[in-house]
């Protein structure tokens, strides 16, 4: 059975984001086909898609390799997110379904429970991503979703999220307020709350070091956006300094 190119694309993208393939690393069709147990045809199609998304670059006589984004490109993504996510929340307030609301409220409830616990119950990044993906889906705008989804993927690839004492509980409280506004159909309040949330979250992002999935560099400024307030370090050791401890 032929494996669809979109499945191969997702697998390669996930491995790039997680650091299995490092920035600048060469990607050959033969290597990837062997790794994923597929022919070279879906690999070739997947690499074209990933090139369009900005995860892969191609050079004459050198073939494909993992992209090496600049600090400016990374900063642009955070700024784009602060523009798109409030728009998605405002549209969700107008177009959400009861099914969307049930999922969003369930995620907020689960997120608050985890934030009140010891932080070991599951990956907070996955839960947070599920929340934001659902909020985007509730906008009912395929075009907006198509813009926002790759931005969020690339931010997860380029950045780590710094720990902050109490920030996990605060984030889920902000999520809850956004869902309340969406549930009431209050588009302007949903927009405003989401804008504040993304601005604060931007202040916790730290660029990953080149070719090092667990390294960190200085955070590039998000132009025209205030810095997050009330941040302080939490946890101990390297993982606490650069690891993701709570949602954003």
C-alpha angles and dihedrals in degrees: 000000000000114000110227117246092236090062091051090046091053092049093050092044092051090051091050093049093047092050099249086125111040127217112280093016115142117245117202125191091230093051093048095044090054094046095052098033096240139116122267093253098076089039090056091049092046092052090053090053093046090050090055089049092051099246095108134039129197129208130188112264090003102069125205127342138167110277121252106214120200126236090252092054090050092049090050090057092056090050092048089051091053088056100043103041096057088050090051091050092050091051091045088058088059101038109026119125128219087254091058091049093051091052094045093049091047091052092049091050092049092044092053091049092052093045089054091050132064096287095244098102101102134316110308091204092060093050092047092048090051090053095050093043090052092048089053092048090051089061088075090218115123091187093054092046090051090055098042101044097063090043091057092046093052093047089054088052098046101038144051119204116236120231117250127186110254092354094122093060090043091051093052090047087055090048089051092052090050091051091049090054092046091049092052091048091242100150097176094051091046089051094048095046092048092049090054091046095052092045092054092044091052089062091062096054120107124187115247115240116257110278092353116104092196099039127101138206132186116297113253113230119258101231116240095002127112119243119253114267132225099021122161134164121264134189127019136273132011096315091056092050098051108009128101110255100162144016126277 
